[in-house]
Amino acid sequence: MTVVDPPIPVKPKRISCPCCGGDSIYAISNPYRPFCSARCKNVDLGAWASEGFRLAASSNAEDQPLEDSPPSSASH
């Protein structure tokens, strides 16, 4: 008969909550991960919904309207 050692308990990882900066447990036992609470998760969701996390648009030359230029004369 083979004796199986019991699994070694894994210590849950502690991280900073991205919303409030407080301690948050990053484990399956925390349904709000990576946030520390339902409040922080909802604050973050509200910021996304109100476009608070928008990226600044960069202007490329391709995005600029073409300048009016005289038509090229093609000779046949």
C-alpha positions, 0 to 999 in steps of 0.5 A: 500500500502506498502512503500519499502525503497530504497536500501542502497548504498554499498561502494565499497571495496578498496584493494591493487592491487596484482601486483603494490600495488596501490588502487584497487576497488573490485567491479563489476564495475572494470572489472580487479578486483582484479587488478587496471588496464588492465596493472597489470592484463596482467603483472600477466598473463604474469608471470603465462604464463612464469612460474614465479609463480612456486612452488619449488618441494620437493623431497620425498623418493618415488620420488628417484630412487631405489638403485640397490640391489641384488635379494632376493633368494627365496627358494622353 
